[in-house]
Every structure is written in C-alpha cells, then in structure tokens.
Amino acid sequence: RYLSRWLAQDGQTIHLAQFDTAAFTRFVAWLDTYRPTSSERLSIRSRRTIATGIKMLALWIQRHHPEWLPARLDIPALAGEVHLGHEAPEHVLPEHDLKAVLQACYDEISVAWARFELGQRVLTPDSDITDIDPQLVTLIRQLSATDSGTVPTRRALIAAGVSTNRLYGLGGVRRMAEYLHLTADTLAPFFVALAIQTGANPEALRLIRRDCLVPHPLDDQRVIVEWNKPRAGKAVKRVQRRSFDTRRPHAAPGMIEKLLAMTARCAAQTKPQDRGNLFVIKAEGSKGIYTIPTGTLRSVIHRFIARSNQRIAFWNDAHPAKPTPYLLD
C-alpha cells in the first residue's frame, strides 16, 4: 500500500524489473517525509516496519523468481536507511535508573521467596517450626488443605471454617497466598527482572515455558534460558537464547528455579494449554488458574512501581545524603 502511494504521488510507473537498489532507497527516503491524513509523520518504528516488509518481499522474489528483478539488486541494511531526522531516539533508561529497578526487584523477590520458604517449612512433616507464630502455622495449614494447596475463595474459606478475623489479622488473603504459591503481586518483580536480564519481548516472556532452562554445552557454571519469539502471526516461532553465570546470586536461572517451585501447585491445576507456561497464577477470589493476562500484568507492574517508590521515599527521607532514584512509571 505504501509503495503504491509512493508511485502514485511521484507519478512514476516502475516495472518490477526496474525496482533496483536506487528505487528502494528513494522509497525509503519518501517514507521519511510522508505524512498521513493526521499530518504527522509516521513513527520511526512504523517506517522501519514498512521498509522491512518491502525488503523481505524483494528478497523472497530474488530467491524464488530471480528473473523478475534486476540482475544486480542489492538491498542494503535498514539500520541507516530510515533517516532519523531531528527525532529523539527511543527512550533508554540510564544505567543508574536500571540498577535502581533491578535492586527494587531483588528486594521484593527476596521477601517473596522467604515467605514462600516459610510456608513450605510449615507444610513439611516433622519440620522444626517452633520459631513460627502458632496462629500463622494453623492458618497456613488450613488454607493449604482447603483447595488443593492454593488459596480458596471466600465462600470456600467460610465453608472450611477458617477464621476470617484471624486471616485478615495476619495480612489478608493476598498475603496468606504468598506462603503457598506465586501471586500476581509477587510475580511482578520476577517478570521485570527477567525482562531486563534477558531482553525478551514482554509478550514472549509472558508465555515463557517451564522447561526454559537448558544446560550449557561447554560451561558447567552457565545455564541457557530459552524462549520463543512468535513470528508471522504466531505460525512460526523463533527460539531465542541467552546464557547466564549461575554463580551470580540474582542471575536469571536462579530466579526461574524459584518461580518453578512457587508455581508448581498452580501449574498442576491449570488448563492443559497453560500447564507448560511458567507465569501461571490463581485469580483472586475465584477458582481460575491460568497464565497471567497482559492487562493483569500491566496492573501488577504499576503496583510494584508504586510499592517500590514508597519504600524509596522512606529511604530517602532517612538517608538524604544517599538518595535512591525513584522508578519511572
């Protein structure tokens, strides 16, 4: 469509055999100045996507019908073709802001994992729990026995005789769920940290599989994380990989192993199509267990940012000489 607009606006008539490197370059230059009806130029990303589409089509014709195109058609790399003009580059977080985000993630992950480990101690037979509040022990065991190890609905709580006063006195349903399995709120710091470390597309990361950890073929101290990046309308998938040093305390493989443990109960009860996914949660107040939806993921990340900024505000008030940057929403 855009190629046709370019030809129509310039009053050109180009046969396919005349579509050479110079013509492709002129088309890209036209994209840089083209203004739709909104009178605003296409974004850098849109222009690059359009140019890439034409490039891929030309390359396909070169492979399958080389006689249709000029004998020498060189399609240059697109990195410098879409002229950036005076537009600012896409936003990239400065290093100190990125470190602040990761530190906020690691702080919450440590708390979430400690709470989950305490719940596992309570539920392990013959475990020493003398240092844990007896009321908390009773409540964790009641909740675990009520709905296959996941936090039940309010109706199921009442039917099982769980004291709601005691429940809310110890933090409420959301807090108690964290002793048993991953929740939407405890998922957020894991997701953000893994997104930063892997550089994965958010949607591809949301659908990462439970078997994403692969041994490194050459280095026993490294582990490969794999995920699928859907291509061509999800009909084709391209595996992406990145290796990590397992000796680093907050490396992605260690976080994924924690997630595997924290989601084991939910993964065993979810629908078959979601059972192999890593980021499975139980919907609050219902029996549904599924891969976290995109909308819910956005909401819990916003809540994570708000919680982190609140903690940062307390820190900055107490340590004015060593302020920590706030997280950007």
C-alpha positions as CSV (number, residue, x, y, z in Angstrom):
1,R,0.0,0.0,0.0
2,Y,2.7,2.5,0.9
3,L,4.8,1.5,-2.1
4,S,1.7,2.2,-4.3
5,R,1.2,5.6,-2.6
6,W,4.8,6.5,-3.3
7,L,4.5,5.6,-7.0
8,A,1.1,7.5,-7.3
9,Q,2.4,10.7,-5.6
10,D,5.5,10.8,-7.7
11,G,3.6,9.9,-10.9
12,Q,6.0,7.1,-11.5
13,T,5.5,3.9,-13.4
14,I,8.1,1.3,-12.5
15,H,8.1,-2.2,-13.7
16,L,9.3,-4.9,-11.3
17,A,12.4,-5.4,-13.4
18,Q,13.3,-1.7,-12.8
19,F,13.0,-1.9,-9.0
20,D,16.7,-1.7,-8.2
21,T,18.7,-0.5,-5.2
22,A,18.3,3.2,-6.2
23,A,14.5,2.8,-6.4
24,F,14.3,1.1,-3.0
25,T,16.5,3.9,-1.5
26,R,14.1,6.6,-3.0
27,F,11.1,4.8,-1.5
28,V,12.7,4.8,2.0
29,A,13.5,8.5,1.6
30,W,9.9,9.1,0.7
31,L,8.7,7.3,3.8
32,D,10.8,9.6,5.9
33,T,8.8,12.6,4.7
34,Y,5.4,11.0,4.1
35,R,2.6,12.4,6.2
36,P,-0.7,10.6,6.5
37,T,-4.1,12.4,6.9
38,S,-3.2,13.1,10.5
39,S,-0.5,15.5,9.2
40,E,2.1,13.8,11.5
41,R,4.9,11.8,10.1
42,L,5.0,8.0,10.6
43,S,6.9,7.0,13.7
44,I,10.4,5.7,13.3
45,R,9.2,2.2,14.2
46,S,6.4,2.3,11.6
47,R,8.7,3.5,8.8
48,R,11.2,0.8,9.6
49,T,8.5,-1.9,9.7
50,I,7.1,-0.8,6.3
51,A,10.6,-0.7,4.7
52,T,11.4,-4.1,6.2
53,G,8.2,-5.5,4.6
54,I,9.2,-4.3,1.2
55,K,12.8,-5.6,1.7
56,M,11.6,-9.1,2.7
57,L,9.3,-9.3,-0.3
58,A,12.1,-8.3,-2.6
59,L,14.4,-10.9,-1.1
60,W,11.7,-13.6,-1.4
61,I,11.3,-12.7,-5.1
62,Q,15.1,-12.8,-5.5
63,R,15.2,-16.4,-4.1
64,H,12.2,-17.8,-5.9
65,H,11.9,-15.8,-9.1
66,P,15.3,-14.1,-9.8
67,E,14.3,-13.4,-13.4
68,W,11.6,-10.9,-12.2
69,L,14.1,-8.4,-10.6
70,P,17.2,-6.6,-11.9
71,A,20.2,-8.8,-12.2
72,R,22.0,-6.8,-9.6
73,L,19.7,-5.7,-6.8
74,D,21.4,-5.1,-3.5
75,I,19.1,-4.4,-0.6
76,P,21.2,-2.5,2.0
77,A,20.8,-2.9,5.7
78,L,18.0,-0.9,7.1
79,A,19.8,0.5,10.1
80,G,20.7,3.7,8.4
81,E,18.0,3.8,5.7
82,V,15.2,5.2,7.7
83,H,16.6,8.7,8.4
84,L,16.0,9.7,12.0
85,G,16.0,13.4,11.1
86,H,15.6,15.5,14.3
87,E,13.6,13.0,16.2
88,A,14.9,11.9,19.6
89,P,16.0,8.3,19.9
90,E,13.7,5.8,21.6
91,H,13.8,6.1,25.4
92,V,16.5,4.1,27.1
93,L,16.9,4.1,30.9
94,P,20.2,5.4,32.1
95,E,22.3,2.8,33.9
96,H,21.7,4.2,37.4
97,D,17.9,4.0,36.8
98,L,18.2,0.5,35.5
99,K,20.2,-0.6,38.6
100,A,17.5,1.0,40.8
101,V,14.8,-1.0,39.1
102,L,16.8,-4.2,39.4
103,Q,17.5,-3.6,43.1
104,A,13.8,-3.0,43.8
105,C,13.1,-6.3,42.0
106,Y,15.7,-8.2,44.0
107,D,14.4,-6.7,47.3
108,E,10.9,-7.9,46.7
109,I,12.0,-11.3,45.3
110,S,14.0,-11.9,48.5
111,V,10.9,-11.2,50.6
112,A,8.6,-13.2,48.5
113,W,10.9,-16.2,48.4
114,A,11.5,-16.1,52.2
115,R,7.7,-16.0,52.8
116,F,7.2,-19.0,50.4
117,E,10.0,-21.0,52.0
118,L,8.5,-20.4,55.4
119,G,5.2,-21.8,54.1
120,Q,6.9,-24.9,52.8
121,R,8.5,-25.4,56.2
122,V,5.1,-25.3,57.9
123,L,3.7,-27.8,55.4
124,T,6.7,-30.2,55.6
125,P,6.1,-33.0,58.1
126,D,8.4,-33.2,61.1
127,S,9.9,-29.7,60.2
128,D,11.1,-27.6,63.1
129,I,8.5,-24.7,63.3
130,T,9.0,-23.7,66.9
131,D,10.1,-20.2,65.8
132,I,6.9,-19.5,63.9
133,D,3.7,-17.9,65.2
134,P,1.4,-20.8,66.0
135,Q,-1.6,-18.9,64.7
136,L,0.2,-18.5,61.4
137,V,1.1,-22.2,61.3
138,T,-2.6,-23.2,61.8
139,L,-3.8,-20.8,59.2
140,I,-1.3,-21.8,56.5
141,R,-2.2,-25.5,57.1
142,Q,-5.9,-24.8,57.0
143,L,-5.6,-22.9,53.7
144,S,-3.4,-25.5,52.1
145,A,-5.8,-28.3,52.9
146,T,-8.9,-26.4,51.7
147,D,-8.3,-26.1,47.9
148,S,-5.6,-28.4,46.6
149,G,-2.8,-26.3,48.1
150,T,-4.0,-22.9,46.7
151,V,-5.7,-20.1,48.5
152,P,-9.5,-20.8,48.3
153,T,-12.3,-18.4,47.5
154,R,-14.1,-16.6,50.3
155,R,-17.0,-19.0,50.2
156,A,-14.7,-22.0,50.5
157,L,-12.9,-20.3,53.4
158,I,-16.2,-19.9,55.3
159,A,-17.2,-23.5,54.4
160,A,-13.9,-24.8,55.7
161,G,-14.3,-22.9,59.0
162,V,-11.3,-20.7,58.5
163,S,-11.4,-17.7,60.9
164,T,-11.7,-14.6,58.7
165,N,-10.8,-12.4,61.6
166,R,-7.5,-14.3,62.1
167,L,-6.9,-14.3,58.3
168,Y,-7.2,-10.6,58.0
169,G,-5.3,-10.0,61.2
170,L,-2.3,-11.8,59.6
171,G,-2.4,-9.8,56.3
172,G,-5.5,-11.0,54.4
173,V,-5.9,-13.4,51.5
174,R,-3.3,-11.8,49.3
175,R,-0.6,-12.0,52.0
176,M,-1.5,-15.6,53.0
177,A,-1.5,-16.8,49.4
178,E,2.2,-15.8,49.3
179,Y,3.0,-18.6,51.8
180,L,1.6,-21.2,49.4
181,H,2.3,-20.1,45.8
182,L,3.2,-17.3,43.4
183,T,0.6,-14.5,43.3
184,A,0.1,-11.7,40.8
185,D,1.9,-9.2,43.0
186,T,4.9,-11.4,43.8
187,L,5.1,-12.2,40.1
188,A,5.8,-8.6,39.1
189,P,9.4,-8.2,40.3
190,F,10.4,-11.6,38.8
191,F,8.9,-10.6,35.5
192,V,10.6,-7.1,35.4
193,A,14.0,-8.5,36.4
194,L,13.8,-11.3,33.8
195,A,12.8,-8.8,31.2
196,I,15.8,-6.7,31.9
197,Q,18.3,-9.6,32.1
198,T,17.1,-11.5,29.0
199,G,16.0,-8.5,26.9
200,A,13.0,-10.6,25.8
201,N,9.9,-9.2,24.3
202,P,7.3,-8.8,27.1
203,E,4.7,-10.9,25.4
204,A,7.2,-13.6,24.6
205,L,8.4,-13.6,28.2
206,R,4.8,-13.8,29.5
207,L,4.5,-17.1,27.6
208,I,7.9,-18.5,28.5
209,R,7.8,-22.2,29.2
210,R,8.6,-24.1,32.3
211,D,11.3,-26.1,30.5
212,C,13.2,-22.9,29.5
213,L,16.4,-23.8,31.4
214,V,18.9,-25.7,29.2
215,P,22.4,-26.9,30.3
216,H,25.2,-25.1,28.7
217,P,27.1,-27.5,26.3
218,L,30.6,-26.2,27.2
219,D,30.5,-24.5,30.6
220,D,29.1,-26.2,33.7
221,Q,28.8,-22.9,35.5
222,R,26.5,-21.4,32.9
223,V,22.8,-22.2,32.1
224,I,20.9,-21.2,28.9
225,V,17.5,-19.6,29.1
226,E,15.3,-20.2,26.0
227,W,12.1,-18.6,25.0
228,N,10.0,-18.5,21.8
229,K,9.5,-15.3,19.8
230,P,6.4,-15.7,17.6
231,R,6.9,-14.7,14.0
232,A,4.4,-14.4,11.1
233,G,1.3,-14.2,13.2
234,K,2.4,-16.9,15.6
235,A,2.5,-19.5,12.9
236,V,6.3,-19.6,13.0
237,K,8.3,-19.4,16.3
238,R,12.0,-18.5,16.6
239,V,13.8,-19.7,19.6
240,Q,15.9,-17.0,21.4
241,R,18.6,-17.9,23.9
242,R,20.8,-16.3,26.4
243,S,23.3,-17.9,28.8
244,F,23.9,-16.8,32.4
245,D,26.6,-17.5,35.0
246,T,24.8,-19.4,37.8
247,R,27.4,-18.2,40.3
248,R,25.8,-14.7,40.3
249,P,23.2,-14.6,43.1
250,H,20.5,-12.9,41.1
251,A,21.1,-14.5,37.7
252,A,18.0,-15.4,35.6
253,P,18.3,-19.2,36.1
254,G,18.1,-18.8,39.9
255,M,15.0,-16.7,39.6
256,I,13.4,-19.2,37.2
257,E,14.1,-22.0,39.6
258,K,12.4,-20.1,42.4
259,L,9.4,-19.5,40.0
260,L,9.2,-23.2,39.2
261,A,8.9,-24.0,42.9
262,M,6.4,-21.2,43.6
263,T,4.2,-22.0,40.7
264,A,4.3,-25.9,40.9
265,R,0.9,-26.1,42.7
266,C,-0.9,-23.8,40.2
267,A,0.7,-25.4,37.2
268,A,-0.6,-28.8,38.2
269,Q,-4.1,-27.5,38.3
270,T,-4.3,-25.1,35.3
271,K,-5.8,-25.9,31.9
272,P,-3.7,-28.1,29.6
273,Q,-2.9,-25.2,27.2
274,D,-1.4,-23.2,30.2
275,R,0.2,-26.1,32.1
276,G,3.6,-25.7,30.4
277,N,3.8,-22.0,31.0
278,L,5.9,-20.5,33.8
279,F,3.9,-17.4,34.8
280,V,0.7,-19.1,36.0
281,I,-1.3,-17.6,38.8
282,K,-4.6,-18.2,40.6
283,A,-7.2,-15.5,40.0
284,E,-8.0,-13.7,43.3
285,G,-11.4,-14.6,44.6
286,S,-12.1,-17.3,42.0
287,K,-11.1,-20.9,41.1
288,G,-9.4,-19.9,37.9
289,I,-5.7,-20.7,37.4
290,Y,-4.1,-19.5,34.2
291,T,-1.2,-17.7,32.5
292,I,-1.3,-14.1,33.7
293,P,-3.2,-12.0,31.2
294,T,-1.5,-9.0,29.6
295,G,-3.9,-6.5,31.3
296,T,-3.3,-8.0,34.8
297,L,0.5,-8.0,34.2
298,R,0.4,-4.2,33.5
299,S,-1.6,-3.6,36.6
300,V,0.7,-5.6,38.9
301,I,3.8,-3.9,37.5
302,H,2.2,-0.5,38.2
303,R,1.5,-1.7,41.8
304,F,5.1,-2.9,42.0
305,I,6.4,0.5,41.0
306,A,4.2,2.3,43.5
307,R,5.3,0.0,46.3
308,S,8.9,0.4,45.4
309,N,8.7,4.2,45.2
310,Q,7.0,4.2,48.6
311,R,10.0,2.3,50.1
312,I,12.4,4.6,48.2
313,A,10.7,7.6,49.7
314,F,11.2,6.2,53.2
315,W,14.8,5.5,52.5
316,N,15.5,8.9,51.0
317,D,13.9,10.6,54.0
318,A,16.1,8.7,56.3
319,H,19.3,8.9,54.2
320,P,19.2,12.3,52.5
321,A,22.9,12.1,51.7
322,K,22.5,8.9,49.7
323,P,19.2,9.2,47.8
324,T,17.9,6.4,45.6
325,P,16.3,7.3,42.3
326,Y,12.6,6.7,42.0
327,L,11.3,4.1,39.5
328,L,9.7,5.6,36.4
329,D,6.1,4.6,35.7
